[in-house]
Amino acid sequence: MRKLDDDAFAEELEAWVNNGYSYGHPPIRVMQTPFSLQLIGMKDLPIYIDPSKLSKIMLVDHPEITLEVLKQLPQSLRNPMMIFRSKTQSDRIVASLSLKDTSGIEILVPFVLDQPKAWKQANVITSIYAKEDHGHPRYKWYIDCINAGLLLYAHREKAAQFLTSAGVQFPMEEQTNGFLTYRIKDENDLVKYKKEKERLISSVQGSDEELWREKDYHEQLSEIHGRIEELGRETRSQFPEEFVRCLSASEEFFAALDDLRDEAATQAHDIGDQMLAASHTAAEEMYYSIKLAPTKVRAHLDRCAHDVVRDVLSAVADSFAYHTMAVEHRRAEILKAEDHTKDAVQETKEQREEKTR
């Protein structure tokens, strides 16, 4: 599939260039959204770019983005250096790549998400360019984005090597203003996510239901993280102790889900499927539990009802704690049932062997 995507994109680019960079060319399909971008919440949609936008990039604004550079885009997007949320628009992200333009500067690729394009929904590339400052990458832009808490994903080795050139260390635990560090995914999360997706695709054998459940799971986790971030903005200055309790409880919940899904990957399909289903249920229930919390907090803050705000934060922390225990209990329950099944099978086998003696 990767080679087909890459070859098809290269062939369409060449046809478009040979046709004189035609504005009338249909939107160009780049690839299917790769796991690296799905990991941070992008939907599994085709990625397109408008020829009119691309011709302006190549011929006017950024001539250092050449045809040969563009042909490497799909492979680079599968393994980006960093991914950021947009500073200004919630439906946009920016992929930072190790791929360089012809002047040797690393490329940025902004996306607008889930847009109607070519008669279908798509993730759309809005530009391709490098941020340059006197022949070097504009490191300040990257550092400002990290300090502003916009970093969603980082390949630790690549990012560290890149920023070291600017004299900046890259310890993940010191990013995103300190309180949302667990939201930053890295290459280990990407490997795990790929395995989960590939296992799920092989296990459902053509059924769409579990694939949709898995999509819902990751979208709900993203929403939960977003609600925590909202609560942090609204409450961490006035209610630091209460918010820290919420944050700590949420980290334990996410850790319990990770443990459950790691365990699922080591089990036989039926046991693994039960564990994945348990993770889906926990994420869904937690999402609906926290969904309205930021709205409630804002309403109570407007009325200066500080005690009620504390009650809301306490309820959120308690809900995370409850669902963490529920996940751990369900995991133990599934494993215990499997052990009982194995014991019963072994006992039956021994009884049969005894009868044949």
BELJO-V415355 format. One record per backbone hydrogen bond with DSSP energy under -0.5 kcal/mol. NH is the residue of the N-H (numbers start at 0). CO is the residue of the C=O. E is the energy in kcal/mol with one decimal. If there is no record, write none. Layout:
{{NH;CO;E} {NH;CO;E}}
//
This chain:
{{4;0;-2.7} {5;1;-3.0} {6;2;-3.0} {7;3;-2.5} {8;4;-2.3} {9;5;-2.3} {10;6;-2.6} {11;7;-2.3} {12;8;-2.4} {13;9;-2.3} {14;10;-2.3} {15;11;-2.3} {16;12;-2.7} {17;13;-2.7} {18;14;-1.0} {19;16;-1.8} {20;15;-1.5} {21;15;-0.8} {24;21;-0.9} {27;48;-2.5} {28;26;-0.5} {29;27;-0.5} {29;46;-3.2} {30;46;-1.0} {32;44;-2.6} {36;33;-0.9} {37;33;-2.1} {38;34;-2.5} {40;37;-2.0} {41;36;-2.0} {44;42;-2.2} {45;120;-0.5} {46;30;-3.5} {47;122;-1.8} {48;27;-1.8} {49;124;-0.5} {53;49;-2.4} {54;50;-2.9} {55;51;-1.5} {56;52;-2.0} {57;53;-2.6} {58;54;-2.8} {59;55;-1.5} {60;55;-2.8} {61;56;-2.7} {64;61;-2.5} {65;63;-1.1} {69;65;-2.5} {70;66;-2.1} {71;67;-0.5} {71;68;-1.2} {72;69;-2.1} {75;71;-1.9} {76;72;-2.4} {77;73;-1.3} {78;74;-0.6} {78;75;-0.8} {79;76;-0.6} {80;95;-2.2} {81;95;-2.0} {82;152;-2.2} {83;93;-2.8} {84;149;-2.8} {85;91;-1.9} {91;88;-1.4} {92;110;-1.4} {93;83;-2.6} {94;108;-2.7} {95;81;-3.4} {95;93;-0.5} {96;94;-0.6} {96;106;-2.8} {100;104;-2.4} {101;63;-2.0} {103;100;-2.1} {106;98;-2.5} {107;128;-3.9} {108;94;-2.7} {110;92;-3.1} {111;123;-2.6} {112;90;-2.6} {114;121;-4.0} {116;119;-4.1} {119;116;-1.3} {121;114;-2.8} {122;45;-2.2} {123;111;-2.7} {123;121;-0.5} {124;47;-2.7} {125;109;-2.1} {126;109;-0.8} {128;107;-2.0} {130;105;-0.5} {131;129;-0.8} {132;135;-3.4} {135;132;-0.8} {137;130;-2.3} {138;136;-2.0} {140;137;-1.3} {141;137;-0.9} {142;138;-2.5} {143;139;-2.7} {144;140;-2.1} {145;141;-2.3} {146;142;-2.7} {147;143;-1.7} {148;145;-1.6} {149;144;-2.4} {151;82;-3.1} {152;82;-1.6} {153;184;-2.3} {154;80;-2.9} {155;153;-0.9} {158;154;-3.2} {159;155;-2.6} {160;156;-2.4} {161;157;-2.5} {162;158;-2.7} {163;159;-2.0} {164;160;-0.9} {164;161;-0.6} {165;162;-1.3} {166;163;-1.9} {167;162;-2.2} {171;169;-0.7} {173;170;-2.0} {174;171;-1.9} {175;145;-1.1} {177;174;-1.4} {178;175;-0.8} {179;175;-0.9} {182;179;-1.6} {183;180;-1.6} {184;151;-2.8} {184;182;-0.6} {186;153;-0.5} {189;185;-1.8} {190;186;-2.1} {191;187;-2.1} {192;188;-2.7} {193;189;-2.6} {194;190;-2.0} {195;191;-2.3} {196;192;-2.6} {197;193;-2.7} {198;194;-2.6} {199;195;-2.5} {200;196;-2.7} {201;197;-2.0} {202;198;-2.0} {203;199;-2.2} {204;200;-0.8} {206;203;-1.2} {211;207;-2.4} {212;208;-2.1} {213;209;-2.2} {214;210;-2.1} {215;211;-2.8} {216;212;-2.3} {217;213;-2.1} {218;214;-2.3} {219;215;-2.9} {220;216;-2.4} {221;217;-2.1} {222;218;-2.1} {223;219;-2.5} {224;220;-2.6} {225;221;-2.1} {226;222;-2.3} {227;223;-2.2} {228;224;-2.3} {229;225;-2.2} {230;226;-2.6} {231;227;-2.5} {232;228;-2.2} {233;229;-2.1} {234;230;-2.4} {235;231;-2.0} {238;234;-3.5} {242;238;-2.4} {243;239;-2.6} {244;240;-1.8} {245;241;-1.8} {246;242;-2.8} {247;243;-2.8} {248;244;-2.4} {249;245;-2.3} {250;246;-2.2} {251;247;-1.8} {252;248;-1.8} {253;249;-2.6} {254;250;-2.2} {255;251;-2.1} {256;252;-2.1} {257;253;-2.4} {258;254;-2.5} {259;255;-2.2} {260;256;-2.5} {261;257;-2.5} {262;258;-2.3} {263;259;-1.9} {264;260;-1.4} {265;261;-0.5} {265;262;-1.3} {266;262;-0.6} {266;263;-1.1} {271;267;-3.2} {272;268;-2.9} {273;269;-1.5} {274;270;-2.0} {275;271;-2.5} {276;272;-2.5} {277;273;-2.0} {278;274;-2.0} {279;275;-2.3} {280;276;-2.3} {281;277;-2.3} {282;278;-2.3} {283;279;-2.3} {284;280;-2.6} {285;281;-2.4} {286;282;-2.4} {287;283;-2.1} {288;284;-1.4} {289;285;-1.9} {290;286;-1.7} {292;289;-1.5} {293;289;-0.5} {295;291;-2.4} {296;292;-2.6} {297;293;-2.5} {298;294;-2.1} {299;295;-2.4} {300;296;-2.6} {301;297;-2.1} {302;298;-0.9} {303;300;-1.5} {304;299;-3.0} {305;303;-1.6} {308;304;-1.7} {309;305;-2.3} {310;306;-1.8} {311;307;-2.2} {312;308;-2.5} {313;309;-2.4} {314;310;-2.4} {315;311;-2.2} {316;312;-2.4} {317;313;-2.5} {318;314;-2.2} {319;315;-2.3} {320;316;-2.3} {321;317;-2.6} {322;318;-2.5} {323;319;-2.1} {324;320;-2.2} {325;321;-2.2} {326;322;-2.2} {327;323;-2.3} {328;324;-2.6} {329;325;-2.5} {330;326;-2.4} {331;327;-2.2} {332;328;-2.4} {333;329;-2.5} {334;330;-2.2} {335;331;-2.4} {336;332;-2.3} {337;333;-2.0} {338;334;-2.2} {339;335;-2.4} {340;336;-2.1} {341;337;-2.4} {342;338;-2.5} {343;339;-2.5} {344;340;-2.3} {345;341;-2.4} {346;342;-2.5} {347;343;-2.3} {348;344;-2.4} {349;345;-2.4} {350;346;-2.2} {351;347;-2.2} {352;348;-2.2} {353;349;-2.1} {354;350;-1.9} {355;351;-1.5} {356;352;-0.5} {356;353;-0.9}}
//
